[in-house]
Every structure is written in structure tokens, then in C-alpha cells.
Amino acid sequence: MNWLSKRFTFVIIPDANQTVQRFRLSGLVIILLPIVVLLLTLCAILFFLLLSRHASVTDTLKNQLAASALQYEQQLSDNENHISELQTNLVQLSEQAQAMENKMVEINALESQLKQLAGIDTKSPVSISSLHTVEGGQGGEELPLPEEAGDDLYMQTSKHYAEVLQQMDAMIPQLQDTKKAVVAYQKILQITPTIWPTDSRKVTSLFGIRKDPFTGRATYHSGFDIGGNTGDPIYAAADGIVTISERDRVHGINVMIDHGRGVSTRYLHLHKNIAEVGDKVQKGEVIGELGSTGRSTGPHLHYEVSINGKNVDPVPYIKADRKEP
């Protein structure tokens, strides 16, 4: 190892006109210098490798970040589209609900008209109760809502609305036909003698064969008698036109009303006649006062119903009391 301590001279001979350069280096320096250069070279190579790897990792992260951002944008776009579809579905359901509500208003109006025509009290309508929730105990397993549940619910609800609308569309013509039938029936009912012609319900003699109150012999009674007080109001049993308003010895003061379709009613033994020949009277309108004129034993109304000129028993025609105006 003595040569390590020795000094070596390196001579650099330039061109002939320049000075010779001499360098004196120890043997140790000569050994260490290549080692240092090698180490520096290795460090440079290692640094370059680390820098390249860092750049590669950075590029990978950038690519992953870009892919994630693209995926997020796609998800955001899909969500926006889904929200738009839900909003569109909601608008459609809202329009269907509005259409149903309009149909229900129309149906309720028809129902109310039918009730009025039929004489049903509409002041206290029957309400249809529905299920509702109140505060109280609850429970059950918590299950996640399926992703397709919203779409299924929309489809089911939309289909149900469509079916209900079809049913409503079918109901409205039926109700209108029913209304027409009820109106026609009401018109017929108005000209059909169906109410009591007096406030009294005291029947003193029925229609048919009876013992005559004056002679005691069996005779035919063409109507039925209702007892009452002199001056009690007498009501028209149906709409019609007064064809007789007179006084004679047997019938006393009497009034006859033609109701059309061959039906007429007659009111005998009145104390006073109010309706005159040619008057158009309405069902329940006062046409005279109860009395005992003509062939009568006391205050009463002799009430007759005739069909095509033939007297019939009035009792089957009396269906209801007179309605207060």
C-alpha cells in the first residue's frame, strides 16, 4: 500500500508554443476520483429512475382522476335525465289527477242533480271514508327501496289513473242517460196524482160498494172521502189544467183537473173554489177549501181519480205527503 502515499506527476504537453502543465496527485486521490465519479453517476441514474417513476405515477393518477371525473359527469348527466323523466312523469300524473278531479266534479254535479230530481236530501251527503294514518305505534323490518320501485310505482299509478278515467268516461254518459230518464220520470210524476189532496188523513169512506149515508142502501162510491174542518186547504194532486170549477146540487162546489194522458182528478163538496176553469195548476197548489156543500153529511172532501173517463180507486195513487214549498 506504499504506492498510495506516493505522489504521481501528470504532465500535459500542449502545442510547442505553450507551457507544459504538470499535476501532482497522490495515489489515494487517483483511486478515489474514479470511485467518486462512479458514485455520482449512480446517483444521477437513480435520481433519473425515481423521477421517471414519479412522472409515471403522476400520469396514472391524472388518468384515473380524469376517468373518475368523466364517470362522475356521466352519472350526473344520467341523474339529471332521470330527474327530468320523473318531473315529466309527475306532470303527467298531475294532469291525470286534474282530469280525474274535473270528471269527479262533473259526476258529482250529475249526482247532485239526480238527487234533486229524485227528491233526495243533498244537504247532508254521505261521505265515503278512506284510510288515513294517525300517531301511534309503528314497526316492521326496514328494507331498501328497489331502484325500479319508483318507475314501477309510476307505471302502476298511471295505469290505475287511466283505468279510472276510462271508467269515469263511461259513467258520465250513463249518468246523463239516467238524468234524462229521471227528468222524464219526474215530468210524468208531476202529472200523476200521487200526493194527499188534504192535510187530514181521516178517511171516512172508501172507494167501491158502500151503504149510502142517506138511504142506507148499497150504492157505488166513485171516490173516497176524507174528513176535516171547514176551510181546510185542498191541494191539486198533480200538475194539470182546471176543466171544471162549478157548483151543483149533488156535487156542491167542485173542481176537476185534467192531468193529461187520460188522467183526471175531481174534488167535491168544497166550501170554496179558488182555481178557475183554464187555470194551470201545479202539484201541491191550493185549489179550494174543504166544506160540506151539495149532498153531504158534514165537512169532508170527496176525492176521485179517473183514467180515460173511468173512475178508479184513488188509494193506490197516493204515494207520498205533499212537500212544503
VMD Tcl script that draws the C-alpha trace (Angstrom):
set ca {
  {0.00 0.00 0.00}
  {3.10 2.27 -0.13}
  {2.11 3.45 -3.57}
  {-0.99 5.09 -2.08}
  {1.26 7.51 -0.26}
  {3.36 8.17 -3.25}
  {2.79 11.17 -5.41}
  {2.45 10.90 -9.13}
  {3.13 13.63 -11.61}
  {0.98 14.01 -14.68}
  {2.46 16.05 -17.49}
  {0.29 17.68 -20.15}
  {2.25 18.76 -23.17}
  {0.28 21.19 -25.25}
  {1.44 22.70 -28.50}
  {5.10 23.57 -28.83}
  {4.48 27.20 -28.13}
  {2.65 26.58 -24.83}
  {3.88 25.77 -21.38}
  {3.93 22.17 -20.18}
  {1.29 21.52 -17.45}
  {2.21 19.30 -14.55}
  {-0.22 17.86 -11.97}
  {0.95 16.05 -8.92}
  {-1.59 13.71 -7.37}
  {-1.25 11.25 -4.62}
  {-2.10 7.62 -5.25}
  {-5.13 7.86 -2.90}
  {-6.67 10.66 -4.95}
  {-6.11 8.68 -8.11}
  {-8.02 5.79 -6.56}
  {-10.85 7.87 -5.00}
  {-11.53 10.08 -8.01}
  {-12.97 7.30 -10.22}
  {-14.95 5.98 -7.29}
  {-16.49 9.40 -6.68}
  {-17.28 9.78 -10.36}
  {-18.89 6.33 -10.37}
  {-20.96 7.16 -7.28}
  {-22.10 10.43 -8.80}
  {-23.03 8.60 -11.98}
  {-25.00 6.00 -9.98}
  {-26.77 8.76 -8.04}
  {-27.67 10.53 -11.25}
  {-29.02 7.30 -12.72}
  {-31.01 6.57 -9.52}
  {-32.43 10.10 -9.46}
  {-33.45 9.79 -13.11}
  {-35.16 6.48 -12.42}
  {-37.03 7.91 -9.41}
  {-38.04 10.96 -11.41}
  {-39.31 8.79 -14.26}
  {-41.30 6.61 -11.85}
  {-42.78 9.68 -10.18}
  {-43.79 11.04 -13.57}
  {-45.38 7.69 -14.46}
  {-47.31 7.57 -11.17}
  {-48.40 11.17 -11.69}
  {-49.65 10.37 -15.20}
  {-51.50 7.33 -13.88}
  {-53.16 9.39 -11.15}
  {-54.07 12.08 -13.67}
  {-55.64 9.45 -15.95}
  {-57.55 7.91 -13.04}
  {-58.72 11.36 -11.94}
  {-59.85 12.20 -15.47}
  {-61.68 8.87 -15.74}
  {-63.35 9.46 -12.36}
  {-64.36 12.98 -13.40}
  {-65.79 11.63 -16.66}
  {-67.68 8.91 -14.79}
  {-68.99 11.46 -12.31}
  {-70.13 13.73 -15.14}
  {-71.86 10.76 -16.80}
  {-73.58 9.83 -13.52}
  {-74.57 13.47 -13.04}
  {-75.98 13.58 -16.57}
  {-77.86 10.31 -16.01}
  {-79.27 11.63 -12.73}
  {-80.36 14.85 -14.40}
  {-82.05 12.86 -17.16}
  {-83.74 10.65 -14.57}
  {-84.88 13.69 -12.61}
  {-86.22 15.19 -15.84}
  {-88.11 11.95 -16.56}
  {-89.50 11.92 -13.03}
  {-90.61 15.54 -13.40}
  {-92.26 14.68 -16.71}
  {-93.98 11.68 -15.11}
  {-95.07 13.86 -12.22}
  {-96.56 16.40 -14.63}
  {-98.39 13.60 -16.45}
  {-99.74 12.23 -13.17}
  {-100.73 15.73 -12.14}
  {-102.59 16.20 -15.44}
  {-104.30 12.83 -14.99}
  {-105.23 13.76 -11.42}
  {-106.63 17.09 -12.65}
  {-108.59 15.29 -15.34}
  {-109.93 12.88 -12.71}
  {-110.86 15.80 -10.48}
  {-112.70 17.50 -13.36}
  {-114.51 14.26 -14.15}
  {-115.43 13.85 -10.48}
  {-116.78 17.41 -10.38}
  {-118.92 16.63 -13.42}
  {-120.06 13.33 -11.94}
  {-120.81 14.94 -8.56}
  {-122.82 17.64 -10.33}
  {-124.81 15.00 -12.18}
  {-125.25 13.04 -8.97}
  {-126.48 16.17 -7.18}
  {-128.92 16.89 -10.00}
  {-130.16 13.31 -9.90}
  {-130.64 13.54 -6.14}
  {-132.56 16.78 -6.53}
  {-134.70 15.28 -9.27}
  {-135.31 12.19 -7.17}
  {-136.08 14.29 -4.08}
  {-133.09 13.01 -2.09}
  {-131.77 15.34 0.59}
  {-128.44 16.77 -0.60}
  {-127.81 18.92 2.47}
  {-126.21 16.06 4.36}
  {-124.38 13.97 1.78}
  {-122.98 10.65 2.81}
  {-119.17 10.88 2.97}
  {-117.01 8.00 1.86}
  {-114.37 7.32 4.49}
  {-110.84 6.47 3.44}
  {-107.82 5.01 5.21}
  {-105.56 7.52 6.91}
  {-102.68 7.44 9.36}
  {-102.63 8.73 12.91}
  {-99.94 8.95 15.56}
  {-99.19 5.69 17.31}
  {-97.04 2.57 17.34}
  {-95.25 1.52 14.19}
  {-92.81 -1.22 13.29}
  {-91.60 -3.69 10.73}
  {-88.36 -4.61 9.01}
  {-86.54 -1.78 7.29}
  {-85.94 -2.82 3.69}
  {-84.22 -0.77 0.99}
  {-86.41 0.60 -1.76}
  {-85.62 -1.15 -5.06}
  {-84.17 1.07 -7.76}
  {-87.02 0.22 -10.11}
  {-89.68 0.81 -7.43}
  {-90.19 4.44 -8.46}
  {-90.69 3.54 -12.12}
  {-92.98 0.62 -11.21}
  {-95.00 2.85 -8.90}
  {-95.36 5.45 -11.65}
  {-96.44 2.85 -14.19}
  {-98.94 1.29 -11.79}
  {-100.32 4.67 -10.74}
  {-100.52 5.91 -14.31}
  {-102.26 2.71 -15.41}
  {-104.68 2.96 -12.48}
  {-105.44 6.61 -13.31}
  {-106.02 5.71 -16.94}
  {-108.42 2.90 -15.98}
  {-110.29 5.18 -13.56}
  {-110.56 7.87 -16.24}
  {-111.97 5.30 -18.67}
  {-114.50 4.22 -16.05}
  {-115.43 7.86 -15.42}
  {-115.80 8.49 -19.14}
  {-118.14 5.51 -19.28}
  {-120.06 6.65 -16.20}
  {-120.81 10.18 -17.42}
  {-122.98 9.12 -20.42}
  {-124.71 6.59 -18.19}
  {-125.43 9.28 -15.59}
  {-126.61 11.65 -18.33}
  {-128.95 8.96 -19.66}
  {-130.11 8.31 -16.10}
  {-130.67 12.04 -15.64}
  {-132.75 12.16 -18.82}
  {-134.75 9.17 -17.61}
  {-135.24 10.75 -14.19}
  {-136.27 14.05 -15.77}
  {-138.79 12.21 -17.94}
  {-139.98 10.27 -14.90}
  {-140.22 13.50 -12.89}
  {-142.34 15.05 -15.63}
  {-144.63 12.03 -15.60}
  {-144.62 12.05 -11.80}
  {-145.58 15.73 -11.78}
  {-148.72 14.99 -13.79}
  {-149.53 11.82 -11.83}
  {-151.78 12.29 -8.77}
  {-149.53 10.83 -6.05}
  {-150.00 13.15 -3.04}
  {-152.72 13.60 -0.44}
  {-155.14 16.32 -1.51}
  {-155.69 17.37 2.13}
  {-153.71 17.82 5.31}
  {-156.12 15.48 7.07}
  {-155.60 11.73 6.87}
  {-159.03 10.85 8.29}
  {-160.65 8.58 5.67}
  {-164.39 8.38 6.34}
  {-165.49 6.30 3.32}
  {-163.57 4.14 0.82}
  {-163.97 3.60 -2.92}
  {-166.41 0.95 -4.12}
  {-169.62 -0.56 -2.82}
  {-170.91 1.02 0.40}
  {-174.09 1.77 2.32}
  {-175.45 5.13 1.26}
  {-175.33 7.57 4.26}
  {-178.76 9.00 3.35}
  {-180.78 5.97 2.18}
  {-178.88 3.12 3.80}
  {-178.96 1.15 0.55}
  {-175.93 -0.41 -1.11}
  {-174.54 2.04 -3.66}
  {-171.38 2.59 -5.68}
  {-168.97 5.17 -4.25}
  {-166.85 6.67 -7.08}
  {-164.09 8.06 -4.84}
  {-163.12 8.14 -1.22}
  {-163.98 10.67 1.49}
  {-161.52 12.46 3.79}
  {-162.95 14.17 6.86}
  {-161.68 17.55 8.03}
  {-162.59 21.03 9.12}
  {-164.42 23.57 7.02}
  {-161.90 25.89 5.39}
  {-159.00 23.38 5.35}
  {-156.91 23.78 2.17}
  {-157.44 21.41 -0.74}
  {-154.37 20.70 -2.91}
  {-154.02 19.71 -6.55}
  {-152.78 16.11 -6.59}
  {-150.72 16.75 -9.74}
  {-149.91 19.34 -12.40}
  {-152.73 20.00 -14.81}
  {-155.37 22.31 -16.24}
  {-158.68 23.04 -14.48}
  {-161.54 21.89 -16.70}
  {-164.44 22.24 -14.21}
  {-164.95 24.78 -11.42}
  {-168.66 24.93 -10.59}
  {-171.43 24.25 -8.11}
  {-174.37 21.88 -8.42}
  {-176.96 20.33 -6.13}
  {-175.29 16.91 -5.75}
  {-171.56 17.67 -6.00}
  {-171.70 21.04 -4.33}
  {-168.76 23.27 -5.17}
  {-166.35 21.08 -7.12}
  {-163.22 21.30 -9.24}
  {-161.87 18.93 -11.89}
  {-158.26 18.91 -13.15}
  {-157.08 17.29 -16.37}
  {-153.53 15.95 -15.92}
  {-153.07 14.64 -19.44}
  {-152.59 11.06 -20.68}
  {-156.27 10.44 -19.89}
  {-155.83 11.06 -16.14}
  {-158.04 13.49 -14.21}
  {-158.93 14.19 -10.58}
  {-162.05 15.73 -9.06}
  {-162.60 17.45 -5.73}
  {-166.21 17.63 -4.44}
  {-168.24 19.30 -1.65}
  {-165.83 22.25 -1.30}
  {-166.58 25.23 0.85}
  {-164.89 27.46 -1.71}
  {-163.23 27.03 -5.08}
  {-160.04 29.03 -5.73}
  {-158.97 27.61 -9.09}
  {-160.99 28.63 -12.14}
  {-161.54 26.89 -15.47}
  {-158.44 27.20 -17.68}
  {-156.03 27.72 -14.79}
  {-152.75 25.81 -14.95}
  {-152.13 24.45 -11.50}
  {-149.07 22.75 -10.05}
  {-148.83 19.74 -7.82}
  {-149.50 20.78 -4.23}
  {-151.09 24.12 -5.19}
  {-154.19 25.15 -3.23}
  {-157.28 24.95 -5.44}
  {-160.06 25.32 -2.86}
  {-161.24 24.87 0.73}
  {-162.77 21.81 2.37}
  {-166.51 22.08 3.06}
  {-169.89 20.33 3.08}
  {-171.77 21.67 0.07}
  {-174.08 19.55 -2.07}
  {-175.17 16.05 -0.98}
  {-173.02 15.83 2.15}
  {-173.48 14.85 5.80}
  {-170.62 17.01 7.10}
  {-167.28 18.67 6.26}
  {-165.21 16.37 4.09}
  {-163.56 16.08 0.68}
  {-164.84 13.59 -1.87}
  {-161.75 12.82 -4.00}
  {-161.93 11.00 -7.34}
  {-159.32 9.70 -9.80}
  {-160.42 8.70 -13.30}
  {-158.49 7.05 -16.12}
  {-159.86 7.62 -19.62}
  {-163.19 8.64 -18.14}
  {-163.49 5.64 -15.80}
  {-163.29 6.14 -12.04}
  {-160.62 4.05 -10.24}
  {-159.68 3.58 -6.61}
  {-157.59 6.66 -5.65}
  {-155.80 4.91 -2.77}
  {-153.10 3.14 -4.89}
  {-152.17 6.51 -6.42}
  {-151.45 8.20 -3.11}
  {-147.72 7.53 -2.55}
  {-146.48 10.48 -0.51}
  {-147.33 13.54 1.52}
  {-147.34 16.97 -0.02}
  {-143.94 18.70 0.12}
  {-143.79 22.09 1.73}
  {-142.90 24.79 -0.84}
}
mol new
graphics top color blue
foreach p $ca { graphics top sphere $p radius 0.5 }
foreach p [lrange $ca 0 end-1] q [lrange $ca 1 end] { graphics top cylinder $p $q radius 0.2 }
display resetview
